[in-house]
Protein backbone atom coordinates (compact mmCIF):
# COMPACT_ATOMS: atom_id res chain seq x y z
CA UNK A 1 0.00 0.00 0.00
CA UNK A 2 1.34 3.46 -0.91
CA UNK A 3 0.58 6.17 1.63
CA UNK A 4 0.75 9.84 0.70
CA UNK A 5 1.34 13.02 2.74
CA UNK A 6 -1.76 14.37 4.52
CA UNK A 7 -3.62 11.06 4.36
CA UNK A 8 -5.22 10.04 7.65
CA UNK A 9 -5.60 6.50 8.97
CA UNK A 10 -7.70 5.29 11.91
CA UNK A 11 -7.34 2.17 14.04
CA UNK A 12 -10.63 0.20 14.01
CA UNK A 13 -9.95 -0.99 17.56
CA UNK A 14 -8.69 1.96 19.62
CA UNK A 15 -9.69 4.87 17.30
CA UNK A 16 -6.13 6.24 17.14
CA UNK A 17 -5.71 8.53 14.11
CA UNK A 18 -2.36 9.10 12.38
CA UNK A 19 -1.45 11.54 9.62
CA UNK A 20 1.12 10.66 6.97
CA UNK A 21 3.96 13.14 6.45
CA UNK A 22 6.19 11.10 4.08
CA UNK A 23 5.20 8.95 1.13
CA UNK A 24 5.69 5.32 2.18
CA UNK A 25 5.01 1.90 0.81
CA UNK A 26 3.79 -0.06 3.82
CA UNK A 27 0.70 -1.24 5.63
CA UNK A 28 -0.16 0.67 8.79
CA UNK A 29 -1.19 -1.62 11.66
CA UNK A 30 -2.43 -0.77 15.16
CA UNK A 31 -3.87 -3.15 17.79
CA UNK A 32 -3.60 -6.06 15.32
CA UNK A 33 -5.73 -5.16 12.27
CA UNK A 34 -4.66 -2.77 9.49
CA UNK A 35 -5.55 0.88 9.97
CA UNK A 36 -8.32 2.25 7.73
CA UNK A 37 -7.75 5.26 5.47
CA UNK A 38 -10.12 8.13 6.27
CA UNK A 39 -11.71 9.59 3.16
CA UNK A 40 -12.34 13.34 3.11
CA UNK A 41 -16.03 14.05 2.88
CA UNK A 42 -16.62 17.24 0.92
CA UNK A 43 -18.81 19.44 3.07
CA UNK A 44 -21.76 21.23 1.54
CA UNK A 45 -24.54 23.38 2.92
CA UNK A 46 -26.48 20.11 3.32
CA UNK A 47 -23.78 18.55 5.55
CA UNK A 48 -24.56 20.77 8.52
CA UNK A 49 -23.27 20.53 11.28
CA UNK A 50 -19.94 19.25 9.86
CA UNK A 51 -19.32 21.89 7.19
CA UNK A 52 -16.14 23.89 7.90
CA UNK A 53 -17.13 27.52 7.35
CA UNK A 54 -14.16 29.74 6.58
CA UNK A 55 -14.29 33.45 7.39
CA UNK A 56 -11.38 35.61 6.18
CA UNK A 57 -10.78 38.98 7.81
CA UNK A 58 -7.52 40.40 6.44
CA UNK A 59 -4.68 38.05 7.44
CA UNK A 60 -6.90 36.27 9.97
CA UNK A 61 -8.79 33.11 9.11
CA UNK A 62 -11.59 31.96 11.41
CA UNK A 63 -12.91 28.45 10.89
CA UNK A 64 -16.27 27.57 12.38
CA UNK A 65 -17.69 24.05 12.16
CA UNK A 66 -21.37 24.21 11.27
CA UNK A 67 -23.38 27.38 10.85
CA UNK A 68 -25.00 26.80 14.24
CA UNK A 69 -22.10 24.94 15.82
CA UNK A 70 -21.29 21.26 16.33
CA UNK A 71 -21.74 19.19 19.51
CA UNK A 72 -18.60 19.20 21.63
CA UNK A 73 -19.19 16.40 24.14
CA UNK A 74 -16.68 13.67 25.00
CA UNK A 75 -18.56 11.16 22.81
CA UNK A 76 -19.30 13.45 19.86
CA UNK A 77 -17.03 16.37 19.00
CA UNK A 78 -14.73 18.03 16.53
CA UNK A 79 -11.28 16.86 17.66
CA UNK A 80 -9.28 19.26 15.52
CA UNK A 81 -9.42 21.80 12.74
CA UNK A 82 -6.57 22.15 10.27
CA UNK A 83 -5.73 24.61 7.53
CA UNK A 84 -3.53 23.35 4.70
CA UNK A 85 -1.65 25.91 2.62
CA UNK A 86 0.98 25.39 -0.04
CA UNK A 87 3.71 23.75 2.04
CA UNK A 88 2.31 24.09 5.56
CA UNK A 89 -0.29 22.52 7.84
CA UNK A 90 -1.75 24.54 10.72
CA UNK A 91 -3.80 22.58 13.26
CA UNK A 92 -5.80 23.53 16.35
CA UNK A 93 -6.68 20.71 18.75
CA UNK A 94 -10.09 21.13 20.41
CA UNK A 95 -11.36 19.79 23.73
CA UNK A 96 -14.85 18.73 24.85
CA UNK A 97 -16.86 21.78 25.88
CA UNK A 98 -14.77 24.13 23.74
CA UNK A 99 -16.40 26.04 20.86
CA UNK A 100 -16.05 24.24 17.50
CA UNK A 101 -13.91 26.98 15.98
CA UNK A 102 -10.32 28.09 15.57
CA UNK A 103 -8.46 31.20 14.42
CA UNK A 104 -5.36 31.13 12.25
CA UNK A 105 -2.98 33.86 11.06
CA UNK A 106 -2.55 32.67 7.48
CA UNK A 107 -2.24 35.64 5.15
CA UNK A 108 -3.91 35.79 1.76
CA UNK A 109 -3.06 32.24 0.68
CA UNK A 110 -5.37 29.67 -0.88
CA UNK A 111 -6.31 27.13 1.76
CA UNK A 112 -8.01 23.81 2.24
CA UNK A 113 -9.70 23.37 5.60
CA UNK A 114 -10.33 19.98 7.19
CA UNK A 115 -12.03 19.04 10.44
CA UNK A 116 -12.22 15.68 12.17
CA UNK A 117 -15.38 14.56 13.98
CA UNK A 118 -14.78 11.57 16.27
CA UNK A 119 -18.14 10.08 15.19
CA UNK A 120 -18.54 11.06 11.54
CA UNK A 121 -14.99 11.29 10.21
CA UNK A 122 -13.03 13.78 8.14
CA UNK A 123 -14.69 16.79 6.49
CA UNK A 124 -13.25 19.23 3.94
CA UNK A 125 -14.29 22.82 3.26
CA UNK A 126 -16.19 23.88 0.17
CA UNK A 127 -16.39 27.17 -1.70
CA UNK A 128 -14.63 30.42 -0.92
CA UNK A 129 -13.99 32.10 2.38
CA UNK A 130 -16.70 34.45 3.62
CA UNK A 131 -16.12 37.99 4.83
CA UNK A 132 -17.31 38.72 8.39
CA UNK A 133 -20.33 40.61 6.96
CA UNK A 134 -21.24 37.70 4.68
CA UNK A 135 -20.98 35.29 7.61
CA UNK A 136 -23.22 37.47 9.78
CA UNK A 137 -25.83 37.93 7.05
CA UNK A 138 -25.91 34.19 6.30
CA UNK A 139 -26.66 33.33 9.92
CA UNK A 140 -23.30 31.77 10.81
CA UNK A 141 -22.96 31.64 14.57
CA UNK A 142 -20.18 33.92 15.84
CA UNK A 143 -18.99 33.56 19.43
CA UNK A 144 -18.69 36.44 21.89
CA UNK A 145 -14.88 36.10 21.63
CA UNK A 146 -15.04 36.55 17.85
CA UNK A 147 -17.40 39.52 18.19
CA UNK A 148 -15.03 41.19 20.66
CA UNK A 149 -12.00 40.54 18.42
CA UNK A 150 -13.81 42.01 15.41
CA UNK A 151 -15.11 44.89 17.53
Contact map, one row per residue, 1 for C-alpha under 8 A:
1110000000000000000000001110000000000000000000000000000000000000000000000000000000000000000000000000000000000000000000000000000000000000000000000000000
1111000000000000000000111100000000000000000000000000000000000000000000000000000000000000000000000000000000000000000000000000000000000000000000000000000
1111101000000000000101111100000000000000000000000000000000000000000000000000000000000000000000000000000000000000000000000000000000000000000000000000000
0111111000000000000111110000000000000000000000000000000000000000000000000000000000000000000000000000000000000000000000000000000000000000000000000000000
0011111000000000001111100000000000000000000000000000000000000000000000000000000000000000000000000000000000000000000000000000000000000000000000000000000
0001111100000000001110000000000000000000000000000000000000000000000000000000000000000000000000000000000000000000000000000000000000000000000000000000000
0011111110000000001100000000000000001100000000000000000000000000000000000000000000000000000000000000000000000000000000000000000000000000000000000000000
0000011111000000111100000000000000001110000000000000000000000000000000000000000000000000000000000000000000000000000000000000000000000000000000000000000
0000001111100000111000000001000000111100000000000000000000000000000000000000000000000000000000000000000000000000000000000000000000000000000000000000000
0000000111110011110000000000000000111100000000000000000000000000000000000000000000000000000000000000000000000000000000000000000000000000000000000000000
0000000011111111100000000000111011110000000000000000000000000000000000000000000000000000000000000000000000000000000000000000000000000000000000000000000
0000000001111110000000000000000010110000000000000000000000000000000000000000000000000000000000000000000000000000000000000000000000000000000000000000000
0000000000111110000000000000011010000000000000000000000000000000000000000000000000000000000000000000000000000000000000000000000000000000000000000000000
0000000000111111000000000000001000000000000000000000000000000000000000000000000000000000000000000000000000000000000000000000000000000000000000000000000
0000000001111111100000000000000000000000000000000000000000000000000000000000000000000000000000000000000000000000000000000000000000000000000000000000000
0000000001100111110000000000000000000000000000000000000000000000000000000000000000000000000000000000000000000000000000000000000000000000000000000000000
0000000111100011111000000000000000000000000000000000000000000000000000000000000000000000000000000000000000000000000000000000000000000000000000000000000
0000000111000001111100000000000000000000000000000000000000000000000000000000000000000000000000000000000000000000000000000000000000000000000000000000000
0000111110000000111110000000000000000000000000000000000000000000000000000000000000000000000000000000000000000000000000000000000000000000000000000000000
0011111100000000011111100000000000000000000000000000000000000000000000000000000000000000000000000000000000000000000000000000000000000000000000000000000
0001110000000000001111100000000000000000000000000000000000000000000000000000000000000000000000000000000000000000000000000000000000000000000000000000000
0011100000000000000111110000000000000000000000000000000000000000000000000000000000000000000000000000000000000000000000000000000000000000000000000000000
0111100000000000000111111000000000000000000000000000000000000000000000000000000000000000000000000000000000000000000000000000000000000000000000000000000
0111000000000000000001111100000000000000000000000000000000000000000000000000000000000000000000000000000000000000000000000000000000000000000000000000000
1110000000000000000000111110000000000000000000000000000000000000000000000000000000000000000000000000000000000000000000000000000000000000000000000000000
1110000000000000000000011111000000000000000000000000000000000000000000000000000000000000000000000000000000000000000000000000000000000000000000000000000
1000000000000000000000001111100001100000000000000000000000000000000000000000000000000000000000000000000000000000000000000000000000000000000000000000000
0000000010000000000000000111110001100000000000000000000000000000000000000000000000000000000000000000000000000000000000000000000000000000000000000000000
0000000000100000000000000011111111100000000000000000000000000000000000000000000000000000000000000000000000000000000000000000000000000000000000000000000
0000000000101000000000000001111111100000000000000000000000000000000000000000000000000000000000000000000000000000000000000000000000000000000000000000000
0000000000101100000000000000111110000000000000000000000000000000000000000000000000000000000000000000000000000000000000000000000000000000000000000000000
0000000000000000000000000000111111000000000000000000000000000000000000000000000000000000000000000000000000000000000000000000000000000000000000000000000
0000000000111000000000000000111111100000000000000000000000000000000000000000000000000000000000000000000000000000000000000000000000000000000000000000000
0000000000100000000000000011110111110000000000000000000000000000000000000000000000000000000000000000000000000000000000000000000000000000000000000000000
0000000011110000000000000011110011111000000000000000000000000000000000000000000000000000000000000000000000000000000000000000000000000000000000000000000
0000000011110000000000000000000001111100000000000000000000000000000000000000000000000000000000000000000000000000000000000000000000000000000000000000000
0000001111000000000000000000000000111110000000000000000000000000000000000000000000000000000000000000000000000000000000000000000000000000000000000000000
0000001111000000000000000000000000011111000000000000000000000000000000000000000000000000000000000000000000000000000000001100000000000000000000000000000
0000000100000000000000000000000000001111100000000000000000000000000000000000000000000000000000000000000000000000000000001100000000000000000000000000000
0000000000000000000000000000000000000111110000000000000000000000000000000000000000000000000000000000000000000000000000001111000000000000000000000000000
0000000000000000000000000000000000000011111000000000000000000000000000000000000000000000000000000000000000000000000000001111000000000000000000000000000
0000000000000000000000000000000000000001111100000000000000000000000000000000000000000000000000000000000000000000000000000011110000000000000000000000000
0000000000000000000000000000000000000000111111100111000000000000000000000000000000000000000000000000000000000000000000000011110000000000000000000000000
0000000000000000000000000000000000000000011111110010000000000000000000000000000000000000000000000000000000000000000000000000110000000000000000000000000
0000000000000000000000000000000000000000001111110010000000000000000000000000000000000000000000000000000000000000000000000000000000000000000000000000000
0000000000000000000000000000000000000000001111110000000000000000000000000000000000000000000000000000000000000000000000000000000000000000000000000000000
0000000000000000000000000000000000000000001111111110000000000000000000000000000000000000000000000000000000000000000000000000000000000000000000000000000
0000000000000000000000000000000000000000000111111110000000000000011000000000000000000000000000000000000000000000000000000000000000000000000000000000000
0000000000000000000000000000000000000000000000111110000000000000111111000000000000000000000000000000000000000000000000000000000000000000000000000000000
0000000000000000000000000000000000000000001000111111000000000000110001000000000000000000000000000000000000000000001010000010000000000000000000000000000
0000000000000000000000000000000000000000001110111111100000000000111000000000000000000000000000000000000000000000000000000011110000000000000000000000000
0000000000000000000000000000000000000000001000000111110000000011110000000000000000000000000000000000000000000000111000000011110000000000000000000000000
0000000000000000000000000000000000000000000000000011111000000011111000000000000000000000000000000000000000000000000000000000100011000000000000000000000
0000000000000000000000000000000000000000000000000001111100001111000000000000000000000000000000000000000000000000100000000000100111000000000000000000000
0000000000000000000000000000000000000000000000000000111110001111000000000000000000000000000000000000000000000000000000000000000011110010000000000000000
0000000000000000000000000000000000000000000000000000011111111100000000000000000000000000000000000000000000000000000000000000000011110000000000000000000
0000000000000000000000000000000000000000000000000000001111111100000000000000000000000000000000000000000000000000000000000000000000110000000000000000000
0000000000000000000000000000000000000000000000000000000111111000000000000000000000000000000000000000000000110000000000000000000000000000000000000000000
0000000000000000000000000000000000000000000000000000000111111000000000000000000000000000000000000000000011110000000000000000000000000000000000000000000
0000000000000000000000000000000000000000000000000000000111111100000000000000000000000000000000000000001111100000000000000000000000000000000000000000000
0000000000000000000000000000000000000000000000000000011111111110000000000000000000000000000000000000001111000000000000000000000000000000000000000000000
0000000000000000000000000000000000000000000000000000011110011111000000000000000000000000000000000000111100000000000000000000000000000000000000000000000
0000000000000000000000000000000000000000000000000001111000001111100000000000000010000000000000000000111000000000000000000000000000000000000000000000000
0000000000000000000000000000000000000000000000000001111000000111111010000000000000000000000000000001110000000000000000000000000000000000000000000000000
0000000000000000000000000000000000000000000000001111100000000011111011000000000000000000000000000001100000000000001000000000000000000000000000000000000
0000000000000000000000000000000000000000000000011111100000000001111111000000000000000000000000000000000000000000000000000000000000000000000100000000000
0000000000000000000000000000000000000000000000011010100000000001111110000000000000000000000000000000000000000000000000000000000000000000001110000000000
0000000000000000000000000000000000000000000000001000000000000000011111000000000000000000000000000000000000000000000000000000000000000000001110000000000
0000000000000000000000000000000000000000000000001000000000000001111111100000000000000000000000000011000000000000000000000000000000000000000010000000000
0000000000000000000000000000000000000000000000001100000000000000110111110000110000000000000000000001000000000000000000000000000000000000000000000000000
0000000000000000000000000000000000000000000000000000000000000000000011111001110000000000000000000001000000000000000000000000000000000000000000000000000
0000000000000000000000000000000000000000000000000000000000000000000001111101110000000000000000111111000000000000000000000000000000000000000000000000000
0000000000000000000000000000000000000000000000000000000000000000000000111111100000000000000000011000000000000000000000000000000000000000000000000000000
0000000000000000000000000000000000000000000000000000000000000000000000011111100000000000000000010000000000000000000000000000000000000000000000000000000
0000000000000000000000000000000000000000000000000000000000000000000000001111100000000000000000000000000000000000000001100000000000000000000000000000000
0000000000000000000000000000000000000000000000000000000000000000000000111111110000000000000000000000000000000000000011100000000000000000000000000000000
0000000000000000000000000000000000000000000000000000000000000000000001111111111000000000000000010000000000000000000011100000000000000000000000000000000
0000000000000000000000000000000000000000000000000000000000000000000001110001111110000000000001000001000000000000001111000000000000000000000000000000000
0000000000000000000000000000000000000000000000000000000000000000000000000000111110000000000011100000000000000000001111000000000000000000000000000000000
0000000000000000000000000000000000000000000000000000000000000000000000000000011111000000001111000000000000000000001110000000000000000000000000000000000
0000000000000000000000000000000000000000000000000000000000000010000000000000011111100000001111000000110000000000111100000000000000000000000000000000000
0000000000000000000000000000000000000000000000000000000000000000000000000000000111110000111100000000000000000000111000000000000000000000000000000000000
0000000000000000000000000000000000000000000000000000000000000000000000000000000011111000111000000000000000000011110000000000000000000000000000000000000
0000000000000000000000000000000000000000000000000000000000000000000000000000000001111111110000000000000000000011110000000000000000000000000000000000000
0000000000000000000000000000000000000000000000000000000000000000000000000000000000111111100000000000000000001111000000000000000000000000000000000000000
0000000000000000000000000000000000000000000000000000000000000000000000000000000000011111000000000000000000001110000000000000000000000000000000000000000
0000000000000000000000000000000000000000000000000000000000000000000000000000000000011111100000000000000000000000000000000000000000000000000000000000000
0000000000000000000000000000000000000000000000000000000000000000000000000000000000011111110000000000000000000000000000000000000000000000000000000000000
0000000000000000000000000000000000000000000000000000000000000000000000000000000001111011111000000000000000000000000000000000000000000000000000000000000
0000000000000000000000000000000000000000000000000000000000000000000000000000000001110001111100000000000100000000000000000000000000000000000000000000000
0000000000000000000000000000000000000000000000000000000000000000000000000000000111100000111110000000000000000000000000000000000000000000000000000000000
0000000000000000000000000000000000000000000000000000000000000000000000000000000111000000011111000000010000000000000000000000000000000000000000000000000
0000000000000000000000000000000000000000000000000000000000000000000000000000001110000000001111100000000000000000000000000000000000000000000000000000000
0000000000000000000000000000000000000000000000000000000000000000000000000000011110000000000111110101000000000000000000000000000000000000000000000000000
0000000000000000000000000000000000000000000000000000000000000000000000010000001000000000000011111100000000000000000000000000000000000000000000000000000
0000000000000000000000000000000000000000000000000000000000000000000000011100100000000000000001111100000000000000000000000000000000000000000000000000000
0000000000000000000000000000000000000000000000000000000000000000000000011000000000000000000000111110000000000000000000000000000000000000000000000000000
0000000000000000000000000000000000000000000000000000000000000000000000010000000000000000000001111111000000000000000000000000000000000000000000000000000
0000000000000000000000000000000000000000000000000000000000000000000010010000000000000000000000001111100000000000000000000000000000000000000000000000000
0000000000000000000000000000000000000000000000000000000000000001100011110000010000000000000001000111110000000000000000000000000000000000000000000000000
0000000000000000000000000000000000000000000000000000000000000111100000000000000010000000000000000011111000000000000000000000000000000000000000000000000
0000000000000000000000000000000000000000000000000000000000000111000000000000000010000000000100000001111100000000000000000000000000000000000000000000000
0000000000000000000000000000000000000000000000000000000000011110000000000000000000000000000000000000111110000000000000000000000000000000000000000000000
0000000000000000000000000000000000000000000000000000000000011100000000000000000000000000010000000000011111000000000000000000000000000000000000000000000
0000000000000000000000000000000000000000000000000000000000111000000000000000000000000000000000000000001111100000000000000000000000000000000000000000000
0000000000000000000000000000000000000000000000000000000000111000000000000000000000000000000000000000000111111000000000000000000000000000000000000000000
0000000000000000000000000000000000000000000000000000000001110000000000000000000000000000000000000000000011111000000000000000000000000000000000000000000
0000000000000000000000000000000000000000000000000000000001100000000000000000000000000000000000000000000001111100000000000000000000000000000000000000000
0000000000000000000000000000000000000000000000000000000000000000000000000000000000001100000000000000000001111110000000000000000000000000000000000000000
0000000000000000000000000000000000000000000000000000000000000000000000000000000000001100000000000000000000011111000000000000000000000000000000000000000
0000000000000000000000000000000000000000000000000000000000000000000000000000000000111100000000000000000000001111100000000000000000000000000000000000000
0000000000000000000000000000000000000000000000000000000000000000000000000000000000111000000000000000000000000111110000000001100000000000000000000000000
0000000000000000000000000000000000000000000000000001010000000000000000000000000011110000000000000000000000000011111000000001100000000000000000000000000
0000000000000000000000000000000000000000000000000001000000000000000000000000000011110000000000000000000000000001111100000111100000000000000000000000000
0000000000000000000000000000000000000000000000000101000000000000100000000000011111000000000000000000000000000000111110000111000000000000000000000000000
0000000000000000000000000000000000000000000000000000000000000000000000000000011110000000000000000000000000000000011111011110000000000000000000000000000
0000000000000000000000000000000000000000000000000100000000000000000000000001111100000000000000000000000000000000001111111110000000000000000000000000000
0000000000000000000000000000000000000000000000000000000000000000000000000011111000000000000000000000000000000000000111111000000000000000000000000000000
0000000000000000000000000000000000000000000000000000000000000000000000000011100000000000000000000000000000000000000011111000000000000000000000000000000
0000000000000000000000000000000000000000000000000000000000000000000000000000000000000000000000000000000000000000000111111100000000000000000000000000000
0000000000000000000000000000000000000111100000000000000000000000000000000000000000000000000000000000000000000000000111111110000000000000000000000000000
0000000000000000000000000000000000000111100000000000000000000000000000000000000000000000000000000000000000000000011110011111000000000000000000000000000
0000000000000000000000000000000000000001111000000111000000000000000000000000000000000000000000000000000000000000011110001111100000000000000000000000000
0000000000000000000000000000000000000001111000000011000000000000000000000000000000000000000000000000000000000001111000000111110000000000000000000000000
0000000000000000000000000000000000000000011100000011110000000000000000000000000000000000000000000000000000000001110000000011111000000000000000000000000
0000000000000000000000000000000000000000011100000011000000000000000000000000000000000000000000000000000000000000000000000001111100000000000000000000000
0000000000000000000000000000000000000000000000000000000000000000000000000000000000000000000000000000000000000000000000000000111110000000000000000000000
0000000000000000000000000000000000000000000000000000010000000000000000000000000000000000000000000000000000000000000000000000011111000000000000000000000
0000000000000000000000000000000000000000000000000000111100000000000000000000000000000000000000000000000000000000000000000000001111100000000000000000000
0000000000000000000000000000000000000000000000000000111100000000000000000000000000000000000000000000000000000000000000000000000111111110000000000000000
0000000000000000000000000000000000000000000000000000001110000000000000000000000000000000000000000000000000000000000000000000000011111110000000000000000
0000000000000000000000000000000000000000000000000000001110000000000000000000000000000000000000000000000000000000000000000000000001111111000000000000000
0000000000000000000000000000000000000000000000000000000000000000000000000000000000000000000000000000000000000000000000000000000001111111100000000000000
0000000000000000000000000000000000000000000000000000000000000000000000000000000000000000000000000000000000000000000000000000000001111111110000000000000
0000000000000000000000000000000000000000000000000000001000000000000000000000000000000000000000000000000000000000000000000000000001111111111100000000000
0000000000000000000000000000000000000000000000000000000000000000000000000000000000000000000000000000000000000000000000000000000000011111111111000000000
0000000000000000000000000000000000000000000000000000000000000000000000000000000000000000000000000000000000000000000000000000000000001111111100000000000
0000000000000000000000000000000000000000000000000000000000000000000000000000000000000000000000000000000000000000000000000000000000000111111100000000000
0000000000000000000000000000000000000000000000000000000000000000001100000000000000000000000000000000000000000000000000000000000000000011111110000000000
0000000000000000000000000000000000000000000000000000000000000000011100000000000000000000000000000000000000000000000000000000000000000011111111000000000
0000000000000000000000000000000000000000000000000000000000000000001110000000000000000000000000000000000000000000000000000000000000000001001111100000000
0000000000000000000000000000000000000000000000000000000000000000000000000000000000000000000000000000000000000000000000000000000000000001000111110110000
0000000000000000000000000000000000000000000000000000000000000000000000000000000000000000000000000000000000000000000000000000000000000000000011111110000
0000000000000000000000000000000000000000000000000000000000000000000000000000000000000000000000000000000000000000000000000000000000000000000001111111000
0000000000000000000000000000000000000000000000000000000000000000000000000000000000000000000000000000000000000000000000000000000000000000000000111111100
0000000000000000000000000000000000000000000000000000000000000000000000000000000000000000000000000000000000000000000000000000000000000000000001111111110
0000000000000000000000000000000000000000000000000000000000000000000000000000000000000000000000000000000000000000000000000000000000000000000001111111111
0000000000000000000000000000000000000000000000000000000000000000000000000000000000000000000000000000000000000000000000000000000000000000000000011111111
0000000000000000000000000000000000000000000000000000000000000000000000000000000000000000000000000000000000000000000000000000000000000000000000001111111
0000000000000000000000000000000000000000000000000000000000000000000000000000000000000000000000000000000000000000000000000000000000000000000000000111111
0000000000000000000000000000000000000000000000000000000000000000000000000000000000000000000000000000000000000000000000000000000000000000000000000011111
